[in-house]
């Protein structure tokens, strides 16, 4: 058998790799041995240290209150992971999707959610604590108290910043022109890229934004007056009471 044939068709003993073995990596085994010795020494020191209070640990390790807290922790972990995974899935699809509408909605809504969360929280905290205590005294459920007492009063503080955020959102939608979403600004840009009438076309966009924000301001004013009617009525009643007190008998 010449060298060429031996290379192409090696003998069976050379093709048999069943007896093949990897070389022993003495360095890795030595490193693992050192780590185990250090870990065992540390565990022995901790186990013999009375400052850790191991009898108390053993007593409370399976206590009912601890197990209840553990169940809450596991429940929060599962629910938070489900919600986080769902939101992450939506964001991942939005980033990979070629649909500009989906990407625009995801970006703008998530950005706005952070601001609205603080606005609503501030509005709810603006309600006097006595109102909440009164609902508890009347035996109202939390949902009913929110729906009938707390939220209507909180709307006085929520509506003004929400209106400002809505106007800001109208202007922020111009950002989607970067991803070729056909909003107002992108449509204007498409026209002046053809006609080279930059200033007049930008004035078209400015006027439209001005009209929209003006209408929103008018609507916001009506809503603010609607939710402030109780406060205004209370003020008028106080004034009338004061006038009657000052009138001579």
C-alpha positions as CSV (number, residue, x, y, z in Angstrom):
1,X,0.0,0.0,0.0
2,X,1.6,3.2,-1.1
3,X,1.5,6.5,0.7
4,X,-1.3,8.0,-1.4
5,X,-3.6,5.1,-0.9
6,X,-2.8,5.0,2.8
7,X,-3.8,8.6,3.1
8,X,-7.0,8.2,1.2
9,X,-8.0,4.8,2.8
10,X,-6.2,4.6,6.2
11,X,-6.1,1.2,7.9
12,X,-9.0,0.4,10.2
13,X,-6.8,0.8,13.3
14,X,-6.1,4.4,12.4
15,X,-9.8,5.1,11.7
16,X,-10.9,3.6,15.0
17,X,-11.3,6.5,17.5
18,X,-13.1,4.5,20.2
19,X,-9.9,4.3,22.2
20,X,-9.1,8.0,21.7
21,X,-9.0,10.1,24.9
22,X,-8.5,13.7,25.8
23,X,-5.3,14.7,27.6
24,X,-5.7,15.3,31.3
25,X,-5.8,19.0,32.0
26,X,-3.9,19.0,35.3
27,X,-4.1,22.8,35.6
28,X,-7.8,22.9,35.5
29,X,-8.1,20.1,38.1
30,X,-5.7,21.8,40.3
31,X,-7.6,25.0,40.1
32,X,-10.9,23.2,41.0
33,X,-9.2,21.5,44.0
34,X,-8.0,24.9,45.3
35,X,-11.5,26.4,44.9
36,X,-13.1,23.4,46.7
37,X,-10.6,23.7,49.6
38,X,-11.2,27.4,50.0
39,X,-15.0,27.0,49.8
40,X,-14.9,24.2,52.3
41,X,-12.8,26.2,54.7
42,X,-15.1,29.2,54.4
43,X,-18.2,27.1,55.0
44,X,-16.6,25.5,58.1
45,X,-15.8,29.0,59.5
46,X,-19.3,30.2,58.9
47,X,-20.9,27.1,60.3
48,X,-18.8,27.3,63.5
49,X,-19.4,31.1,64.0
50,X,-22.0,31.6,66.8
51,X,-22.7,35.2,65.7
52,X,-24.8,33.9,62.9
53,X,-27.3,32.5,65.3
54,X,-27.8,29.2,63.6
55,X,-30.4,27.8,66.1
56,X,-32.6,30.9,65.4
57,X,-32.0,30.3,61.6
58,X,-33.2,26.7,62.0
59,X,-36.2,27.8,64.0
60,X,-37.5,30.4,61.6
61,X,-36.4,28.9,58.3
62,X,-39.7,27.2,57.8
63,X,-41.9,29.5,59.8
64,X,-45.4,30.3,58.4
65,X,-44.6,34.0,58.0
66,X,-41.4,33.3,56.2
67,X,-43.0,30.7,53.9
68,X,-45.9,33.2,53.2
69,X,-43.3,35.9,52.3
70,X,-41.5,33.3,50.1
71,X,-44.8,32.5,48.2
72,X,-45.3,36.3,47.6
73,X,-41.7,36.6,46.3
74,X,-42.2,33.7,44.0
75,X,-45.6,35.0,42.8
76,X,-44.2,38.4,42.1
77,X,-41.3,36.9,40.3
78,X,-43.6,34.8,38.0
79,X,-46.1,37.6,37.3
80,X,-43.3,40.3,36.8
81,X,-41.5,37.9,34.4
82,X,-44.7,37.2,32.4
83,X,-45.5,40.9,32.1
84,X,-41.8,41.8,31.4
85,X,-41.6,39.1,28.8
86,X,-44.8,40.2,27.1
87,X,-43.5,43.8,27.0
88,X,-40.1,42.7,25.9
89,X,-41.7,40.6,23.1
90,X,-43.6,43.6,21.9
91,X,-40.5,45.7,21.9
92,X,-38.5,43.1,20.2
93,X,-41.1,42.7,17.4
94,X,-41.2,46.5,17.2
95,X,-37.5,46.8,16.7
96,X,-37.3,44.0,14.1
97,X,-40.5,45.0,12.3
98,X,-40.5,47.0,9.1
99,X,-43.9,48.3,10.0
100,X,-43.3,52.0,10.9
101,X,-46.7,52.4,12.5
102,X,-46.1,49.6,15.1
103,X,-42.6,51.0,15.9
104,X,-43.9,54.5,16.3
105,X,-46.8,53.5,18.6
106,X,-44.4,51.4,20.8
107,X,-41.8,54.2,21.2
108,X,-44.2,57.0,21.8
109,X,-46.5,55.1,24.2
110,X,-43.7,53.8,26.3
111,X,-42.1,57.2,26.5
112,X,-45.4,58.8,27.5
113,X,-46.2,56.1,30.1
114,X,-43.4,57.2,32.4
115,X,-44.7,60.8,32.5
116,X,-48.3,59.9,32.9
117,X,-47.6,57.5,35.7
118,X,-46.1,60.4,37.8
119,X,-48.9,62.8,36.8
120,X,-51.6,60.3,37.9
121,X,-49.7,59.5,41.1
122,X,-49.4,63.2,41.9
123,X,-53.1,63.7,41.3
124,X,-54.1,60.9,43.5
125,X,-51.8,62.1,46.3
126,X,-53.3,65.6,46.0
127,X,-56.6,64.4,47.4
128,X,-56.9,65.2,51.1
129,X,-56.4,62.2,53.3
130,X,-59.6,63.0,55.1
131,X,-61.5,62.1,52.0
132,X,-60.0,58.6,52.1
133,X,-60.6,58.2,55.8
134,X,-64.3,59.3,55.2
135,X,-64.7,56.5,52.6
136,X,-63.3,54.0,55.0
137,X,-65.7,55.2,57.7
138,X,-68.7,54.8,55.3
139,X,-67.5,51.2,54.5
140,X,-66.9,51.9,50.8
141,X,-64.7,49.5,48.9
142,X,-61.5,50.7,47.5
143,X,-62.7,50.5,43.9
144,X,-65.9,52.4,44.7
145,X,-64.0,55.0,46.7
146,X,-61.6,55.5,43.8
147,X,-64.5,55.8,41.3
148,X,-66.9,58.0,43.2
149,X,-64.7,60.1,45.5
150,X,-60.9,60.1,44.9
151,X,-60.6,60.1,41.1
152,X,-63.1,62.9,40.5
153,X,-61.2,65.1,42.9
154,X,-57.8,64.0,41.6
155,X,-58.9,65.0,38.1
156,X,-58.5,68.6,39.0
157,X,-54.8,68.0,39.4
158,X,-54.4,65.5,36.6
159,X,-56.1,67.3,33.8
160,X,-53.8,70.3,33.4
161,X,-50.5,68.4,33.2
162,X,-52.2,65.7,31.0
163,X,-53.3,68.4,28.6
164,X,-49.7,69.7,28.5
165,X,-48.5,66.1,27.8
166,X,-51.1,65.7,25.0
167,X,-49.9,68.9,23.4
168,X,-46.3,67.7,23.8
169,X,-47.3,64.4,22.2
170,X,-48.7,66.2,19.2
171,X,-45.3,67.8,18.7
172,X,-43.4,64.6,19.6
173,X,-45.1,62.7,16.8
174,X,-42.8,64.6,14.4
175,X,-40.0,62.3,15.5
176,X,-41.5,59.4,13.5
177,X,-40.6,61.2,10.3
178,X,-37.1,59.9,10.9
179,X,-38.3,56.3,10.2
180,X,-40.3,57.5,7.1
181,X,-43.6,57.4,8.9
182,X,-46.0,59.6,6.9
183,X,-47.0,62.1,9.6
184,X,-47.6,65.8,9.1
185,X,-44.0,66.8,9.1
186,X,-42.9,63.9,6.8
187,X,-45.7,64.8,4.3
188,X,-44.5,68.4,4.3
189,X,-40.9,67.3,3.8
190,X,-41.9,65.1,0.9
191,X,-43.5,68.1,-0.8
192,X,-40.7,70.6,-0.3
193,X,-38.1,68.0,-1.4
194,X,-39.9,68.1,-4.7
195,X,-40.8,71.8,-5.0
196,X,-37.9,73.3,-3.0
197,X,-40.4,75.5,-1.2
198,X,-39.1,74.9,2.2
199,X,-40.3,77.9,4.2
200,X,-43.9,77.9,2.9
201,X,-44.3,74.2,3.5
202,X,-42.9,74.4,7.0
203,X,-45.4,77.3,7.6
204,X,-48.1,74.8,6.5
205,X,-47.0,72.4,9.3
206,X,-46.7,75.2,11.8
207,X,-50.2,76.5,11.2
208,X,-51.7,73.0,11.5
209,X,-49.8,72.3,14.7
210,X,-51.1,75.7,16.0
211,X,-54.7,74.9,15.1
212,X,-54.5,71.5,16.7
213,X,-52.9,72.8,19.9
214,X,-55.4,75.7,20.1
215,X,-58.4,73.3,19.9
216,X,-56.8,71.1,22.5
217,X,-56.4,74.0,24.8
218,X,-60.1,74.9,24.4
219,X,-61.1,71.4,25.1
220,X,-58.8,71.2,28.1
221,X,-60.4,74.4,29.5
222,X,-63.9,72.9,29.3
223,X,-62.7,69.7,31.1
224,X,-60.9,71.7,33.8
225,X,-64.0,73.8,34.5
226,X,-66.2,70.6,34.6
227,X,-64.0,69.0,37.3
228,X,-63.6,72.3,39.2
229,X,-67.3,73.0,39.4
230,X,-67.6,71.5,42.9
231,X,-64.6,73.5,44.2
232,X,-66.0,76.7,42.7
233,X,-69.4,76.0,44.1
234,X,-68.0,75.5,47.5
235,X,-66.1,78.8,47.3
236,X,-69.3,80.6,46.2
237,X,-71.2,79.1,49.1
238,X,-68.5,80.2,51.5
239,X,-68.7,83.7,50.2
240,X,-72.5,83.8,50.4
241,X,-72.3,82.5,54.0
242,X,-69.8,85.2,54.9
243,X,-72.1,87.9,53.4
244,X,-75.1,86.7,55.3
245,X,-73.1,86.8,58.6
246,X,-72.0,90.4,58.0
247,X,-75.6,91.6,57.2
248,X,-77.2,93.4,60.1
249,X,-80.0,91.7,61.9
